[in-house]
């Protein structure tokens, strides 16, 4: 299982946002939507062995589970509609218990730290100051943690310092989160760059 935890610092926590304004009024929800697409979409199919956890303003986590996912299209608007559908059900989520809003999409009252605590696997903090990925063996059952268009906060950095098994960088330059997900998949698909 591959998992990606993406922190959405400005992401909406209510469904009152326009699907036509994902870059402004929806707090750069476009970034998170591209991350979901990069994590799942292949040519003519999706990756079923993937989960994506979108941590929205450290208040809610929307989870996409590839094994059950339906209605995911490779465009930001339809992905944002799935997120909005989850937020419409947020009051039905009791404590940390999830509520499914559509097949493979659920929402919980859960921020970053409890989301990481609930994932099983090797937590990998993706950061431009990490160890080069070419110098590390691919972890089994990785949980990659990324930030949106903002840097990790001091509190998030401290949380990751406590729970991350690895701190890796995917290349010599800082990347967009959705591009980092694509490169992380390639790294795992090929068993590490050393195979080239």
C-alpha positions in Angstrom: 0.0 0.0 0.0 1.2 3.5 -0.9 -0.1 6.4 1.0 0.2 10.2 0.6 -0.7 12.7 3.3 -1.0 16.2 1.8 -1.5 19.2 4.1 -3.9 21.8 2.8 -3.1 24.9 4.9 -5.7 27.2 3.3 -8.1 24.5 2.2 -11.8 25.0 3.0 -13.4 23.1 5.8 -17.0 23.8 4.7 -18.6 23.0 1.4 -19.4 26.6 0.6 -16.9 27.2 -2.2 -17.3 27.6 -5.9 -16.0 24.9 -8.2 -15.1 27.7 -10.7 -12.7 29.4 -8.2 -10.5 26.7 -6.8 -7.3 28.8 -6.9 -8.8 31.7 -5.0 -12.0 31.4 -3.0 -11.3 27.7 -2.3 -7.9 28.3 -0.7 -5.8 26.7 -3.5 -7.9 23.6 -3.5 -6.6 23.1 -7.0 -3.2 22.1 -5.6 -4.8 19.3 -3.6 -6.9 18.2 -6.5 -3.8 17.8 -8.7 -2.2 15.7 -5.9 -5.2 13.3 -5.9 -5.0 13.0 -9.7 -1.2 12.4 -9.6 -1.6 9.8 -6.9 -4.3 7.7 -8.7 -4.6 8.3 -12.4 -2.8 6.1 -14.9 -3.5 5.7 -18.6 -7.0 4.1 -18.8 -7.1 3.1 -15.1 -6.3 4.1 -11.6 -3.9 2.8 -9.0 -5.9 0.7 -6.6 -3.1 0.2 -4.0 -3.0 3.9 -3.1 -4.6 6.0 -0.4 -4.5 9.8 -0.3 -5.3 11.7 2.9 -6.0 15.4 2.5 -5.5 17.2 5.8 -7.7 20.3 5.6 -6.6 23.2 7.9 -5.6 20.6 10.5 -9.3 20.0 11.3 -10.6 17.4 8.8 -9.0 14.6 6.8 -10.6 13.6 3.5 -9.4 10.1 2.5 -9.4 8.7 -1.1 -9.0 4.8 -1.2 -8.1 3.5 -4.6 -9.5 0.1 -4.0 -13.0 1.5 -3.7 -12.8 4.7 -5.6 -15.4 5.6 -8.2 -16.1 8.7 -10.2 -12.6 10.1 -10.1 -11.8 11.9 -13.4 -8.5 13.5 -14.3 -9.7 17.1 -13.9 -9.5 19.4 -10.9 -13.2 20.4 -10.9 -14.6 16.8 -10.6 -12.1 16.0 -7.8 -13.0 19.2 -6.0 -16.7 18.1 -6.3 -15.8 14.9 -4.5 -14.0 16.9 -1.8 -17.0 19.2 -1.5 -19.3 16.1 -1.2 -17.2 14.9 1.7 -17.4 18.3 3.4 -21.2 18.2 3.0 -21.1 15.1 5.2 -18.6 16.4 7.8 -21.2 16.8 10.5 -22.1 13.1 10.2 -18.5 12.1 11.1 -18.5 11.5 14.9 -15.1 11.9 16.6 -12.5 10.1 14.5 -15.1 7.8 12.9 -15.3 8.3 9.2 -18.3 8.8 7.1 -18.2 7.8 3.4 -19.5 10.5 1.1 -19.1 8.5 -2.2 -17.4 5.2 -3.0 -13.8 5.4 -1.8 -14.1 8.9 -0.4 -14.5 9.5 3.4 -14.1 12.3 5.9 -13.0 12.4 9.5 -12.6 15.0 12.2 -8.8 14.5 12.3 -5.7 16.7 11.9 -2.2 15.8 10.8 -0.8 14.1 13.9 -3.8 11.7 14.5 -3.8 11.0 10.7 -0.2 10.0 10.8 -0.8 7.9 14.0 -3.5 6.0 12.2 -1.5 5.1 9.1 0.4 1.9 9.0 3.7 2.0 7.2 7.0 4.0 7.0 6.4 7.7 7.3 8.5 9.6 4.8 8.8 13.3 5.1 9.4 14.7 1.6 11.4 17.9 2.0 14.0 19.6 -0.2 16.5 19.4 2.7 16.2 15.6 3.1 18.5 12.8 2.1 18.6 12.3 -1.7 16.2 9.6 -2.7 18.8 7.9 -4.8 20.8 7.2 -1.6 17.8 5.4 0.1 16.2 2.0 -0.6 12.5 2.3 -1.3 10.5 1.8 2.0 7.9 -0.9 2.3 4.4 0.5 2.6 5.5 4.2 2.5 3.4 7.1 3.8 4.7 10.1 2.0 4.0 13.5 3.7 3.8 16.6 1.6 2.7 20.2 2.0 0.7 22.2 -0.4 2.0 25.5 -1.8 3.1 26.6 1.7 6.1 25.3 3.6 5.6 23.0 6.6 4.8 25.0 9.8 7.1 24.8 12.8 4.5 22.6 14.5 4.2 20.3 11.5 7.9 20.0 11.2 8.1 19.1 14.9 5.4 16.5 14.5 7.2 15.0 11.5 10.6 15.0 13.4 8.9 12.8 16.0 7.2 10.3 13.7 9.0 10.2 10.4 11.1 7.2 9.6 12.8 9.0 6.7 13.3 12.5 5.4 13.9 12.4 1.7 14.2 14.8 -1.2 13.3 13.7 -4.7 15.7 15.9 -6.6 18.0 18.9 -6.5 15.1 21.4 -6.8 11.9 22.0 -4.9 8.9 20.5 -6.7 5.2 21.1 -6.8 3.5 18.5 -4.5 1.7 16.8 -7.4 4.9 16.4 -9.4 6.6 15.0 -6.2 3.9 12.4 -6.1 4.5 11.4 -9.7 8.2 11.1 -9.0 7.6 9.1 -5.8 5.5 6.6 -7.8 8.2 6.3 -10.4 10.8 5.7 -7.7 8.7 2.9 -6.2 7.6 1.5 -9.5 11.2 1.0 -10.6 12.5 -0.1 -7.2 14.6 3.0 -6.8 16.6 5.0 -9.3 19.6 2.6 -9.1 17.9 0.3 -11.6 18.5 2.7 -14.5 
